[in-house]
Structures are given as C-alpha cells and as structure tokens.
Amino acid sequence: MAKDEVAVAIAFVVRIDDQDLGAFNTCDGLGCEVVVEQREEGGNNGHVWQLPTRMKFSNVKLSRPVTADSTKLMRWFSGMANGITRKTATIEARTLEGTVIARWGLLDVIPVRWTGPQLSPDSPKVAVETLELAHHGFFGPGTGG
C-alpha cells in the first residue's frame, strides 16, 4: 500500500476462517477500550489510582445491499445449526479497484445478529442486510492499517 493512499470509496471484504462472505458497504464498531478500576488510597488526597483491569472489544456491524453474496452469509449461518464455534475473521478495507487499504484480524469471532432487509412493495428502497459479530480481540501484523 502506498503511503499516500486514503481510504475513500471503499468496500469491506469479510472472511471467516477462509470462508469468503463477500463485500460490505459499511463497517462500524472496530475498536477497543481498556476497562479502568478507580482506587482511592488512604492518606493520598492528590489523585485516585486508575488501574487497568482488562480489554473490552466492541461488536462489529457490517451492512450491505442484498446481493448474490447474501447466499454465502446464509450458508455460513446455516452451518451453525449444530453449534456455534469461535472462528477467526479478517476484514479488508479495499478501494473500488480492489487495492487493500487496511486489514483487521479478529479473534474468537461469533455471530451475534443478522438482520435481513425490510421488504415492502410500498417502499422501493434498497434491500439492506446487516451482520453483527462479537470477538475477543485483534491479531496479525498491520492490524488496523
């Protein structure tokens, strides 16, 4: 990736354990937070101790118009009917030409929610589906960019 490339007009390509789920138009929730516990020390009036306890990772939400790739997503979900196992996932931000701008690896991924499109003859909107994933953290070189 060239140093001056900017993530503009991108698609997010998602793979779960080498299973391609296709491209999504939006990706929200890539982030983490350090959970901090506050402790007051007797005799110390200058500050409250801020003690890091653990990392907390946001759920990732991906959305796209319904396409032929929607079948891949349904096959993946159907495969979990006998039990859900945690997987690894990669999300690649790509330009419309297919150049990878950034890549994120997610550990111990499980699906939280799939929301299908609202279908109504009274409202001719684009049919959109949303996938929400929970995970236990990031992995890999170049994570986040």
Order of alpha helices (4+ residues) and beta strands (2+ residues): beta-beta-beta-beta-beta-beta-alpha-beta-beta-beta-beta
